[in-house]
Amino acid sequence: MEIRQVTADERTDTMFPLQAYAFMASPWADADRETYARRMVYYRTATSLIVEEGGQTLAGAAAFPMRQNVRGAVHDMAGIASVSTHPSARRRGFVRQLMTRLMGQMREQGCAVSALYPFRPSFYGKLGYVGVPRVRTATFAPEGLSHLLGAELPGEVERLPISDGFDEFHALTLRMLRERHGFSVYDETRTAEFRVSPSLWVAIARVDGEVVGAVTYRIDQYGGDLIADDLLTTGPLGRALLLQFFARHVDQVTRIVLTIGVDEVPELWGTDLAVLTQGQVRFPGKCGPMVRLLSIDALNGLHAGADLGVTVDVVDDELIAGRYRISGNAGTLAVEESKDEPQATLTCAGISALAYGVLDPVEVMTRGFGQVEAPAVEALNALFPKKMPYLFADF
Ligand SMILES: CC(C)(COP(=O)(O)OP(=O)(O)OC[C@H]1O[C@@H](n2cnc3c(N)ncnc32)[C@H](O)[C@@H]1OP(=O)(O)O)[C@@H](O)C(=O)NCCC(=O)NCCS
């Protein structure tokens, strides 16, 4: 077997049949193939790898060049997608080999971190990835927000078709990339597809002309549901303006279903708000995303919780194994190779979990991602305070 990189145009003849079989209703129609081929213009900057044997494509995987905020530092990120193997070629190690090659190649291209949505987290756990939170939904009747109907808020909301509001929406996502831990965005090539994606409204909240919130949504029917994607806001005023806008649908829809991050607490949005907040994980189909460091240098420049240092051994990983001194200095992390005695031994998932703020050092140990000596538990906790990331991009 041979691993080969293919262009976006080659994907239709090589990767499409694998992906369509894995992820779509099948057998598929000719029109599905044509739609895929048309979309490939947005995949020109993706790195696509396939496994070939006897002229047949047996497996494929790809990475989108993306960017992500990790504790305040914006890194180039490899967004892994299009992972599939021909059913007769599964369990022969093809995807493991593709992923190893892809992660190394993306690191060479400058990606310090990587993220993906797994079909089963333990599969990617073996490749160094660790889980981060899945988005939740808040489901409520618009009546629950009636206190906002008459509220005088210093701003306004405009509703536009996504094609008209896309530039402002996109600009807000770029602002959130700079400001929000975990937030990730595609490059301009892939982003262009969302500008032309059909059948979505975008509500844009502004204060004195400045965008303070935006949410894309659709309404399924009169008396039905208003289904909204991620509630993106720069703060409480943006959120209040968008919720007020939704409240004004009280005589039009029965329910609002809104996608939110784990730091939102909808029961605090109103006194008489009856709300169901839920986050479901099931395999396959609805998993939380996973992340990992591709380079230990990703730790440089992150916000540090304290000014102190810890020496750690990172083990069992081709890309980031080694002994390092991780120090906080005036609120910023720095990492360098070290020969000191290590105070902790961490797998890639373990150090990634600390960097992304999803597990504390005790949880790292109880999850089987390493061993931390007692004094280093407190030090690592102080250096890497827990802080839940919000990934945003879906791929
Ligand atoms: C999931 C899928 C991509 C795996 O591809 P594959 O080529 O069979 O995977 P590999 O043979 O490289 O397996 C790598 C490791 O994962 C294990 N593994 C494979 N499938 C697994 C599964 N469903 N659950 C848990 N572990 C699994 C293998 O045993 C192997 O472990 P090892 O390295 O310790 O021996 C393939 O089954 C597929 O195409 N499924 C349908 C589409 C899909 O779900 N894609 C993933 C989207 S994120």
The ligand as an ORCA input file, in Angstrom:
! r2SCAN-3c Opt
* xyz 0 1
  C     -13.374      4.515     11.901
  C     -12.549      4.115     10.723
  C     -12.108      5.374     10.006
  C     -11.314      3.340     11.240
  O     -10.418      3.124     10.170
  P      -9.413      1.877     10.165
  O      -8.546      2.035      8.972
  O     -10.210      0.633     10.292
  O      -8.606      2.119     11.526
  P      -7.228      1.464     11.920
  O      -7.185      0.066     11.386
  O      -6.113      2.351     11.529
  O      -7.351      1.447     13.498
  C      -6.449      2.147     14.377
  C      -6.694      1.669     15.792
  O      -8.045      1.931     16.195
  C      -8.726      0.717     16.528
  N     -10.088      0.846     16.018
  C     -10.500      0.747     14.734
  N     -11.839      0.931     14.663
  C     -12.264      1.153     15.931
  C     -13.528      1.400     16.531
  N     -14.646      1.419     15.796
  N     -13.582      1.588     17.847
  C     -12.475      1.565     18.625
  N     -11.243      1.321     18.123
  C     -11.141      1.106     16.797
  C      -7.938     -0.365     15.821
  O      -8.096     -1.589     16.498
  C      -6.528      0.163     15.923
  O      -6.003     -0.027     17.232
  P      -4.433     -0.349     17.448
  O      -3.674      0.704     16.689
  O      -4.260     -0.265     18.917
  O      -4.245     -1.708     16.853
  C     -13.338      3.210      9.756
  O     -13.867      2.140     10.496
  C     -14.479      3.941      9.058
  O     -14.306      4.413      7.940
  N     -15.668      4.062      9.697
  C     -16.796      4.776      9.154
  C     -16.542      6.285      9.056
  C     -16.075      6.918     10.351
  O     -16.628      6.699     11.393
  N     -15.050      7.782     10.234
  C     -14.441      8.464     11.350
  C     -14.947      9.866     11.415
  S     -14.168     10.755     12.744
*
